[in-house]
């Protein structure tokens, strides 16, 4: 259905892709893996027509073609479900599904919303999503928005006579195990009408659903293997160019925390429709992980601590000083509290500002005098953190929006770590990161803990929680229902599952 021959792409001095050969057969699911910055996103954007290759050949059903825009790609049956999602939150589901195609429902200058609703319902039924098409998209969960994205892509069936090629960019990054299983069942059921390119850093998922797996490293295709012959350890070493350390979560670097120094105390804190009577302490050097399903209240707790939302009841005491009142993120930052949000592109970075500007954005007073920025100091700081976190970038002057997702995440980490925050909250800090970048984040968490920083982490997986945490609190239906101490007792993922059910 789709074949790339010797595709290359450069951005100035950076060679993003070099002589890539890649093919997709009818009804096939092809996995694509590689480190952040390996070239996956660039390859996907060329397939989708957002970028044009500098050299090489693209074949559709054996015919040479060239996409000058995503509209060209969609006309040829190629659609994309984006990692960061492309839906507009304040539009309804049906308006998002038919965005740019409103003319199909217009007569005498007026939109026929009833006709649009009926058509949207038909698309939603393809993905098994039972919601009101008139709902505002902002009110959906992440998993539901992901299905709306897929329903939007499947509208291509009515606009082309050929089978579809659907690009799935990190579709499971924040889904629960049950949601992942539902998505995979849906993808397999669609094989008769579509082929899929599945991009993910979760190798077990890639291997379980794919027919073949391609491995990218530094813009080159370094391996192609059938899923039945795939060895995760070998794929990982191909991705990063080295053997992966056995102490993946750096457990041997887990420091003993100081039980006498309390950094944060939550006393019966409640937020209507989010969580109820949550109480726990965070100590100096302690890593606390909050685990639970989507909507259990974990993320809402972090936002209340950071001052983004104010609790309805209870008391939050920072640094054993009940005089500190945090009612806004501005007050949180001024009092040494940092927060890495889940939605890094929306809340974590300034996409149109460069790396140096992003890193110093939470500490401008340190790098300015009499209203003027000290650019040399700002740039020196940025270079130091680019080296320390192995951020892949042409220069510190590169806009953050041009970096891969994993490298954007590292910039957010550098911003808070360099600011000297004493209390850090990390919401899915390894979401969408490759195995090498994850280890860099784990090292940073251990470094922060060793320096006395208290950390609250909402992890990606149960294994990550057990590997990182001194203490785990399980949240269910807005309440803390169980406490575990992985640094003192043997805890298994099944124990966390049992506490949640």
Secondary structure as UniProt FT lines:
FT   STRAND          2..11
FT   TURN            12..13
FT   STRAND          14..24
FT   TURN            26..27
FT   STRAND          29..34
FT   TURN            36..37
FT   HELIX           40..47
FT   TURN            48..49
FT   STRAND          55..60
FT   TURN            61..62
FT   STRAND          63..65
FT   HELIX           70..75
FT   TURN            76..77
FT   STRAND          78..81
FT   TURN            89..90
FT   HELIX           93..97
FT   TURN            98..100
FT   HELIX           102..105
FT   STRAND          106..107
FT   TURN            108..109
FT   STRAND          110..111
FT   HELIX           113..126
FT   TURN            127..128
FT   TURN            133..134
FT   HELIX           137..139
FT   HELIX           142..154
FT   HELIX           155..158
FT   STRAND          164..169
FT   TURN            171..174
FT   HELIX           177..189
FT   TURN            190..193
FT   STRAND          194..199
FT   HELIX           203..209
FT   STRAND          212..217
FT   TURN            218..219
FT   STRAND          220..226
FT   HELIX           227..229
FT   HELIX           232..240
FT   TURN            248..249
FT   HELIX           251..253
FT   STRAND          258..271
FT   TURN            272..274
FT   STRAND          275..284
FT   STRAND          287..291
FT   TURN            294..295
FT   HELIX           298..305
FT   TURN            306..307
FT   STRAND          313..318
FT   TURN            319..320
FT   TURN            322..323
FT   HELIX           329..334
FT   TURN            335..336
FT   STRAND          337..340
FT   HELIX           344..348
FT   TURN            351..352
FT   HELIX           355..359
FT   TURN            360..362
FT   HELIX           364..367
FT   STRAND          368..369
FT   TURN            370..371
FT   STRAND          372..373
FT   HELIX           375..388
FT   TURN            389..390
FT   TURN            396..397
FT   HELIX           400..402
FT   HELIX           405..419
FT   STRAND          423..427
FT   TURN            429..432
FT   HELIX           435..450
FT   TURN            451..452
FT   STRAND          454..458
FT   HELIX           462..468
FT   STRAND          471..476
FT   TURN            477..478
FT   STRAND          479..484
FT   TURN            486..488
FT   HELIX           493..500
//
